Amino acid sequence: MRRDTVTFTTMDILLLLAILPLALACVFADETNLPLDNIYKTPEVANCERRAKDAPVDQDLASEACLRVFLDSRVKPNLLTESDLLLFEEFANNRFGIKAPRSGFRMRKEVRLLTKDERQKFFNALLKIYKNGDMARFGRMHGQQLLRKHKGAGFLGWHRIFLAAFEEKLREVEPGVSLPYWDYTMDSYLPRPADSLVWSPCFFGNGVGKITEGPFAGMFGGFNVDIVRDYAPGGKCPPELISKNDFDRLMKFCYFKNITTGSGPYYGNPNNLELLHDNVHDWVGGDMSQIAFSSFDPVFWMHHTYIDYVWERFRRHQKKNCKHVDVESDYRPERDLSQNNAPGHSLTSPMHGFEYLQVRQGLSNIWTSLYYDYEDHPVCPDCGNSENLYCDKTVDPTRPKGVCVTKTHFFCVQPSVQLSETLVWNPKKELDMQHQGLPGDGQTGHVGHNKSRILASELNIGYLTVPNSSKTIFQSFDSRLLVFCIVTCSVFIILLN
């Protein structure tokens, strides 16, 4: 039987031309700019928005805030795992801190004094222990029981042992490396310290947003999303890097209690090395400004190594210039050990993570006699013969012999090092995030960009879905393509009939 020929009327063609653009719009609609009204909201978020309608606040901002608070409440803390505890048990089994380390003695020096070969080995070591999970294990240990090793007299000693243990793991994967320190007093002389060479692909990578360049590009941190930085190039009352004047002022004292935290007002002593250290965390901003997550950023280790260097220089000064001071027993009075009398800072308290050791062992000379020592910071006129530094005799009139100043990031010539370990970062898969508040302040960040990052993380992994309504725009390309095919086929079937 011969089938009759199908003919299309003018109305049929117009109908087809009207429907096809709608179907194509469904497929190629921009789904990244959805208004919050088009997102399915939990009862908690909806209730929060209803309450906000009776308040004198911007309703759009209130909706975003309700969503951030809800998502923030769902983030689980980074608790210690069994593998974390096993790693730290290794140190006890090896009597780490009691006898000489297995990897031998090491010398630490300023990061810009490293040769290219030394820098390459150090960065490779960091990437290796990032990949094998050890860096995260140290990060989780640092983030637990914070007041047992911060805001008190035990701060310096605990971090000294923590650094040495981390360094030992680095040397297991890359023999011969040591932790360099970041002497930011040489950066503080720049009009904008953020222009320092260290914030380039040759060293730390970029200082704003996710790490997208340099050896640490693509690293995830304690928030289980990309590490974020937000250094403070300026702004109103920004935190400051430690300066040479700060360093010199500390060396005028003779006792441990003069430069450490006790029970008095935390911000009452400008010579408190822990407080000066806090400012650097806040200056870097982002993850570094959050104490529980800061050690996931590799910059943490070079920052804290410098704090340990300053303390060691203070101890040398005590031995040389202060009579009747024993650096292994000089400590704070027992009644004046920590903020709010937090436990863990007494000389006989066990050290968190290294419970086989006591706080007093952080004061021992064993660390700089059997484990490591420091090369002094660079000085004029040669500045350690580093291509990354120069001697400036005019920038600081109080130092007529001159000071070593860092070169800027414009002097970074790539490729400076060839890494055997690399991370893959795909910017197309990432969701851009806007930072709120003062850059690098470490305070507004907690209620601003950190929660925004949590929000972005949740959106990226699909916890939020778009409802079936007249406003629906399909989320995935596959589902929209299916709709396009269904609509198009249906139109043809109708026309054929």
VENTABEL-V233818 format. One record per backbone hydrogen bond with DSSP energy under -1.0 kcal/mol. NH is the residue of the N-H (numbers start at 1). CO is the residue of the C=O. If there is no record, write none. Layout:
nh:NH co:CO
nh:NH co:CO
This chain:
nh:13 co:9
nh:14 co:10
nh:15 co:11
nh:16 co:12
nh:17 co:13
nh:18 co:14
nh:19 co:15
nh:20 co:16
nh:23 co:19
nh:24 co:20
nh:25 co:21
nh:26 co:22
nh:27 co:23
nh:28 co:24
nh:38 co:35
nh:39 co:36
nh:40 co:465
nh:46 co:42
nh:47 co:43
nh:48 co:44
nh:49 co:45
nh:50 co:46
nh:51 co:47
nh:52 co:48
nh:53 co:49
nh:54 co:51
nh:55 co:52
nh:57 co:55
nh:62 co:58
nh:63 co:59
nh:64 co:60
nh:65 co:61
nh:66 co:62
nh:67 co:63
nh:68 co:64
nh:69 co:65
nh:70 co:66
nh:71 co:67
nh:72 co:68
nh:73 co:69
nh:74 co:71
nh:75 co:72
nh:79 co:77
nh:85 co:81
nh:86 co:82
nh:87 co:83
nh:88 co:84
nh:89 co:85
nh:90 co:86
nh:92 co:88
nh:93 co:89
nh:94 co:90
nh:95 co:92
nh:96 co:91
nh:98 co:95
nh:99 co:95
nh:104 co:101
nh:106 co:371
nh:108 co:373
nh:111 co:181
nh:113 co:110
nh:119 co:115
nh:120 co:116
nh:121 co:117
nh:122 co:118
nh:123 co:119
nh:124 co:120
nh:125 co:121
nh:126 co:122
nh:127 co:123
nh:128 co:124
nh:129 co:125
nh:130 co:126
nh:131 co:127
nh:132 co:128
nh:135 co:129
nh:137 co:133
nh:138 co:134
nh:139 co:135
nh:140 co:136
nh:141 co:137
nh:142 co:138
nh:143 co:139
nh:144 co:141
nh:148 co:145
nh:149 co:146
nh:153 co:337
nh:155 co:152
nh:158 co:154
nh:159 co:155
nh:160 co:156
nh:161 co:157
nh:162 co:158
nh:163 co:159
nh:164 co:160
nh:165 co:161
nh:166 co:162
nh:167 co:163
nh:168 co:164
nh:169 co:165
nh:170 co:166
nh:171 co:167
nh:173 co:169
nh:174 co:170
nh:177 co:174
nh:181 co:109
nh:182 co:302
nh:184 co:182
nh:186 co:183
nh:188 co:184
nh:190 co:187
nh:195 co:192
nh:196 co:193
nh:197 co:407
nh:199 co:196
nh:200 co:198
nh:203 co:200
nh:204 co:198
nh:205 co:200
nh:209 co:229
nh:211 co:227
nh:217 co:214
nh:218 co:211
nh:219 co:216
nh:221 co:225
nh:224 co:221
nh:227 co:219
nh:229 co:209
nh:230 co:284
nh:231 co:207
nh:232 co:283
nh:247 co:243
nh:248 co:244
nh:249 co:245
nh:250 co:246
nh:251 co:247
nh:252 co:249
nh:253 co:250
nh:258 co:255
nh:259 co:256
nh:268 co:265
nh:272 co:269
nh:273 co:259
nh:276 co:272
nh:277 co:273
nh:278 co:274
nh:279 co:275
nh:281 co:277
nh:282 co:278
nh:283 co:279
nh:284 co:280
nh:285 co:281
nh:287 co:228
nh:288 co:285
nh:289 co:286
nh:290 co:287
nh:293 co:290
nh:294 co:290
nh:296 co:293
nh:297 co:294
nh:300 co:297
nh:303 co:299
nh:304 co:300
nh:305 co:301
nh:306 co:302
nh:307 co:303
nh:308 co:304
nh:309 co:305
nh:310 co:306
nh:311 co:307
nh:312 co:308
nh:313 co:309
nh:314 co:310
nh:315 co:311
nh:316 co:312
nh:317 co:313
nh:318 co:314
nh:319 co:315
nh:320 co:316
nh:321 co:317
nh:322 co:318
nh:329 co:326
nh:330 co:326
nh:336 co:333
nh:339 co:151
nh:341 co:338
nh:342 co:339
nh:349 co:346
nh:351 co:357
nh:354 co:351
nh:357 co:354
nh:359 co:349
nh:360 co:347
nh:361 co:358
nh:362 co:359
nh:363 co:360
nh:370 co:366
nh:372 co:367
nh:373 co:106
nh:375 co:108
nh:383 co:379
nh:385 co:382
nh:386 co:383
nh:389 co:386
nh:390 co:405
nh:392 co:403
nh:399 co:396
nh:402 co:399
nh:403 co:392
nh:405 co:390
nh:406 co:186
nh:407 co:388
nh:409 co:195
nh:411 co:408
nh:412 co:409
nh:429 co:426
nh:430 co:427
nh:441 co:438
nh:446 co:443
nh:448 co:444
nh:450 co:445
nh:452 co:448
nh:453 co:449
nh:454 co:450
nh:455 co:451
nh:456 co:452
nh:457 co:453
nh:458 co:454
nh:459 co:455
nh:460 co:456
nh:461 co:457
nh:463 co:458
nh:472 co:469
nh:480 co:476
nh:481 co:477
nh:482 co:478
nh:483 co:479
nh:484 co:480
nh:485 co:481
nh:486 co:482
nh:487 co:483
nh:488 co:484
nh:489 co:485
nh:490 co:486
nh:491 co:487
nh:492 co:488
nh:493 co:489
nh:494 co:490
nh:495 co:491
nh:496 co:492
nh:497 co:493
